[in-house]
């Protein structure tokens, strides 16, 4: 039952474009006892169907700049290859620390730096 709740929460975050992996990876590591490498792989795999649903929904609402998206996809594919290769060669403990540091930095940015629209 817990895994369904984790999936539901990550689906909501993915739909909000917040990033379901920010919840899924730590939840799998801490509550399911899965290694960091496996948790990140599962996160990426589960992201595909949730991303498709979110993209279709946002596209229907006119929230996607297709041309800009295509440019970003090219760089993202290269970055994903480099990142996945790096993730597979580093120790799980170090990878977990990198992931935690990233989450802290993003949280601080959202809280202190990001301009708030009214």
C-alpha positions in Angstrom: 0.0 0.0 0.0 2.9 2.4 0.8 4.3 2.0 -2.7 1.0 3.2 -4.2 1.0 6.3 -1.9 4.5 7.0 -3.0 3.5 6.6 -6.6 0.5 8.9 -6.1 2.6 11.6 -4.5 5.2 11.5 -7.2 2.6 11.6 -9.9 1.2 14.8 -8.4 4.6 16.4 -8.2 5.4 15.3 -11.8 2.1 16.8 -13.0 3.0 20.0 -11.3 6.4 19.9 -13.1 8.1 20.0 -9.7 9.8 16.7 -10.2 8.5 13.5 -8.8 12.0 12.2 -8.3 12.4 14.6 -5.5 10.0 12.5 -3.5 10.3 9.1 -5.2 14.1 8.6 -4.8 14.3 9.3 -1.1 11.0 7.4 -0.4 12.4 4.3 -2.2 15.7 4.5 -0.4 14.4 5.1 3.1 11.1 3.2 3.1 11.7 0.4 0.6 15.4 -0.2 1.4 16.3 0.1 -2.3 19.8 1.3 -3.2 20.3 4.9 -4.5 21.3 3.6 -8.0 18.2 1.4 -8.3 15.9 4.1 -6.9 17.2 6.7 -9.5 16.7 4.1 -12.3 13.1 3.4 -11.1 12.4 7.1 -10.8 13.5 7.7 -14.4 11.5 4.7 -15.7 8.3 5.8 -13.8 8.8 9.3 -15.1 8.1 8.3 -18.7 4.4 7.6 -18.4 3.7 10.4 -16.0 5.6 12.9 -18.2 3.6 11.8 -21.2 0.3 12.5 -19.4 1.6 15.8 -18.1 2.9 16.9 -21.5 -0.5 16.0 -23.2 -2.4 17.9 -20.5 -0.1 21.0 -20.7 -0.1 20.9 -24.5 -3.9 20.9 -24.6 -3.9 24.0 -22.3 -1.5 25.8 -24.6 1.4 25.8 -22.0 4.1 24.4 -24.3 6.4 26.3 -26.6 7.2 23.5 -29.0 10.2 25.2 -30.7 11.9 26.0 -27.3 11.1 22.5 -26.1 12.9 20.9 -29.1 16.0 23.0 -28.4 16.0 21.9 -24.8 15.4 18.3 -25.7 18.7 18.2 -27.7 20.8 19.5 -24.8 18.8 17.3 -22.3 19.5 14.1 -24.2 23.3 14.8 -24.1 23.1 15.8 -20.4 21.1 12.7 -19.5 23.7 10.5 -21.1 26.5 12.2 -19.3 24.6 12.3 -16.0 23.5 8.6 -16.2 27.1 7.5 -17.1 28.5 9.5 -14.1 25.8 8.1 -11.7 26.7 4.6 -12.7 30.4 5.0 -11.9 30.2 6.8 -8.5 29.6 5.2 -5.1 25.9 5.1 -3.9 26.8 7.0 -0.8 28.4 9.8 -2.8 25.5 9.8 -5.2 23.0 10.1 -2.3 25.0 13.1 -1.0 24.9 14.8 -4.4 21.2 14.2 -4.7 20.6 15.6 -1.2 22.8 18.6 -1.8 20.8 19.3 -5.0 17.5 19.2 -3.2 18.8 21.5 -0.5 20.1 24.0 -3.0 16.8 23.9 -5.0 14.8 24.4 -1.8 16.9 27.4 -0.7 16.5 28.9 -4.2 12.8 28.4 -4.2 12.5 29.9 -0.8 14.9 32.9 -1.0 15.8 33.7 -4.6 13.0 32.9 -7.0 10.8 35.9 -7.6 7.2 35.4 -6.5 4.5 36.4 -8.9 1.3 38.0 -7.6 
